[in-house]
Amino acid sequence: MQNYQQILEEIQLELQPYLHKGTVANYIPALSKVNPNQFAMSITLFDGTTYSVGCSQSRFSIQSISKVFTFTKALNIYRHNLYKKVGREPSGNPFNSLVQLEYEKGIPRNPFINAGAIVVTDALLTHYQKTEKTFENILTFIQEVSDNQNIGYDPMVWRSECEHGFRNLALANLMKSFGNLENEASSTVETYFKHCAITMNTQELARSILFLANHGIDPINGKKFITSDQAKRINAVMLTCGHYDASGDFAFHVGLPAKSGVGGGIVAVVPKKMGIAVFSPRLNSWGNSLLGTKALELFTAKTGFSIF
């Protein structure tokens, strides 16, 4: 049995030289105001045991990590038909590229780039018919997989994104022009921003991802959220697309299905073992947590838990 607490403490110590490297996401004003020197890391095992270091109880904006949950919801509703609207291939381009979307006639490469997540949000809006009902269902699902009814969103971050999210609105309008968006671009993007503004801490995130580590079933309470086949597909897309155009580099160094967010968080899955979450707001040039990525690389090196 590995001493997980000791491993996490070793990682935290070894990360000190990297603490001031990278920059926060300043294109979203509300995110630029966070303390850039924070770090937290948590793991949750299948029996519910949790190990943490750093500010693991401090909530932050999960941003694109929410795309894992919206993709899960939409895949469970639409099944294979979802892939008519969004692909499942790595983009090889920045997460907010208009050029690729134009070239590929409004069909986003995968559900984890911004355009893909907007299409997934649009599909959920169509299913639930009302904007507020759509967000409530997304939030309720996150509360269920986290087994925590106290999770909510940050209205200041949401408003900040709505006021400055011009490129995302452009992506939505471009897809609308190709007939790949059923609802109004503005309401779709506002709902997208709202689920990106959901706030969680690393302990909650590590708990929330356990169902994907256990073939779609929560290993703690036994609740089945999705099929084993769906969990396999979601993990595959997380591995190949979860870190935008740095997904290959992340797989090379870390070797786990994972999803990052520009708020500084990353969730990762160790199949049949645990969920992991890290948080550090300073980002690398690809928009992924610099310290968080390094922490996960150290974790798989120390534990041997890479899937490769």
Sequence and secondary structure as in RCSB ss.txt:
>XXXX:A:sequence
MQNYQQILEEIQLELQPYLHKGTVANYIPALSKVNPNQFAMSITLFDGTTYSVGCSQSRFSIQSISKVFTFTKAL
NIYRHNLYKKVGREPSGNPFNSLVQLEYEKGIPRNPFINAGAIVVTDALLTHYQKTEKTFENILTFIQEVSDNQN
IGYDPMVWRSECEHGFRNLALANLMKSFGNLENEASSTVETYFKHCAITMNTQELARSILFLANHGIDPINGKKF
ITSDQAKRINAVMLTCGHYDASGDFAFHVGLPAKSGVGGGIVAVVPKKMGIAVFSPRLNSWGNSLLGTKALELFT
AKTGFSIF
>XXXX:A:secstr
   HHHHHHHHHHHTGGGTT SB  TTSHHHHTS TT  EEEEEETTS EEEEESTT  EE GGGHHHHHHHHHH
HHHGGGGGGTS  S   S TT HHHHHHTTT  S TTSHHHHHHHHHHHHHHH SHHHHHHHHHHHHHHHHT TT
 EE HHHHHHHHHH HHHHHHHHHHHHTT   S HHHHHHHHHHHHTEEE HHHHHHHTHHHHTTTB TTT  B 
S HHHHHHHHHHHHHHTTGGGHHHHHHHT S EEE TTSEEEEEETTTEEEEEE S B TTSSBHHHHHHHHHHH
HHH     
